[in-house]
Amino acid sequence: MLGAFLLLAAFPFIWRWEAGGTRAGRPAAAVTTASGGAAAATAAQAGATSASTATQAGAASATAGSPQATTSAGPEPAGGAAAALVDTPFGRVPRALPVPLNPAVASDLHPLPFTPAEPFDASSLQSEAAILIDATTGDILFQKNADEELPPASVTKLMTLDLAFDAVEDGRLSPDAEFPVSVRAWRTGGSSMFLDPSMKVRLRDLLYGVAVDSGNDATVVLAEGLRGSVEAFVETMNAHAKELGMAHTHFVTPNGLPAPGHYSAASDLARLARHYLNAHPEALVFHSTRQFTFNEITQYNQNPLLIHDYPGADGLKTGFASDCFNLVGTARRGDTRLIVVTLCARSEAARYQDASRLLDWGFANFETLVALRPQAELGAVPVPDGRRTEVPVRAAAPVALTVPRAAGATDGVRVELAAAPSLKPPLLAGQVVGEARVQVGGRLMARVPVVAAADVAKAPAWTRFGRRHPHLRAAVVLGALAAGAAGLLAWDRARRRRRRLRRFPALRYGGAWGGGSSWGGGWPSDRSGE
């Protein structure tokens, strides 16, 4: 009875051991599919870099093609990520893009991976060159003569501001550092902040003076303060343009005043703007300012997108030279931020019309779908030899896609999780353990590594043996329990016999009266004659 009771008591533990061994190797095959188009993006207010960025990250990691762990994560639910704040030397500001891009590819542009249902009519544009891109993914939505080299005029100042913000964020300058105004800066013509050589101007005021007033004098003060001379600063501008892949750009002045050999292209300015927004989200605080007062002089931002209150507009810069009205503009609606560049429109009205029409078309036909965000868990992958049989995983890099808004344009977004083959513990949080594959309409759009979200220690040898051979381990345990029960029964039987013998010593000699029978009868013992 006691043995049977012990076996019944041990059964739940044996079952759990066997079940644990089975779970360790099971595939997690649930896959969530989100509907495409607007519904998918609405469910995905979460944050990302471009799909190409994720693809590069995936290629850099070990390929994890094992299909034994297939789980899924659809686009993430709506949340406050789109309005996330980031710390900058100028205070906490909203992030310009849904998530920061990889700086190494933040200026890259890519052809749109599909054909728009309603292409934009390029012949209706009045500008000589134009481009429209998704700022988050880098996808080119429209372009016209985008590589044509034209005078950028004051749009050049975006490069000057980019280098100034770099200096602040690197700790080389403080926002309240003061710069003297040189005679050269004072004598600079064109749009002005109205500086004079008697002044020392804070860097913060100079940034407003360039972004809002488009001050050519303020630009010279920045150039001299950052590199010692205008010429040295222009060399830095051209070196940085080369780093960003601006192959159709050459700078001669820091402010865009006309000069032989000073040119750029719409595609290059879009590259610069995308990098600029990603690297310096605080810049939008300056560019979205409608008016700025310095030395009791108030000037107004000439960005037509701000003047006409274009929905979502918050930057960036205008320029004018020799009947060339230029604009680098940006607007954001939800997770979708677009950048538009128009060069050499023949009037201010034409410049605004071209930019606003391109933005209208872009927002009406496309949206940025955030498919993966690093801080969100995607699921779990099995770790057969770990103390825990599964480890939760996160994407190593965010993934965002440009998708058409038209209903039915895609049949859903599918995120498939594949574990790396032969995962061996111990694992550390942040270690690559597989990859996520993002598909839209059955087409693979991005591959990105996934990393462990927690540490996993190696399981003891007995546990690992049981997971590989659960029935054999159960047999060993049952055998041990049976042997233990038999031993316990034998010990109990011997104990009870000893108790009887202590109580009835005569039993030691085979009977109650010393005879050969416990009934007292039988023949006398051999010692009866003694």
Sequence and secondary structure as in RCSB ss.txt:
>XXXX:A:sequence
MLGAFLLLAAFPFIWRWEAGGTRAGRPAAAVTTASGGAAAATAAQAGATSASTATQAGAASATAGSPQATTSAGP
EPAGGAAAALVDTPFGRVPRALPVPLNPAVASDLHPLPFTPAEPFDASSLQSEAAILIDATTGDILFQKNADEEL
PPASVTKLMTLDLAFDAVEDGRLSPDAEFPVSVRAWRTGGSSMFLDPSMKVRLRDLLYGVAVDSGNDATVVLAEG
LRGSVEAFVETMNAHAKELGMAHTHFVTPNGLPAPGHYSAASDLARLARHYLNAHPEALVFHSTRQFTFNEITQY
NQNPLLIHDYPGADGLKTGFASDCFNLVGTARRGDTRLIVVTLCARSEAARYQDASRLLDWGFANFETLVALRPQ
AELGAVPVPDGRRTEVPVRAAAPVALTVPRAAGATDGVRVELAAAPSLKPPLLAGQVVGEARVQVGGRLMARVPV
VAAADVAKAPAWTRFGRRHPHLRAAVVLGALAAGAAGLLAWDRARRRRRRLRRFPALRYGGAWGGGSSWGGGWPS
DRSGE
>XXXX:A:secstr
 HHHHHHHHHHHHHHHHHHHHHHHT       EE SHHHHHHTTTT   BHHHHHHHHHHS     TT  EE  S
    GGGG EEEETTEEEE SSSS   GGGTT  EE SS  SS   GGG  SSEEEEEETTT EEEEEESTT  B
  GGGGHHHHHHHHHHHHHTTSS TT EEE  HHHHH  SS     TT EEEHHHHHHHHHTS  HHHHHHHHHH
HHSSHHHHHHHHHHHHHHTT TT B SSSS    TT BB HHHHHHHHHHHHHH TTHHHHHT SEEEETTEEEE
   HHHHTT TTEEEEEEEEETTEEEEEEEEEETTEEEEEEEEEESSHHHHHHHHHHHHHHHHHHEEEEEEE TT
SEEEEEE TTBSSSEEEEEESS EEEEEE STTSSS EEEEEEE SS  S B TT EEEEEEEEETTEEEEEEEE
EESS B B  HHHHHHHHSHHHHHHHHHHHHHHHHHHHHHHHHHHHHHHHHHH GGGGGTSTTSSSSTTS S   
TTTT 
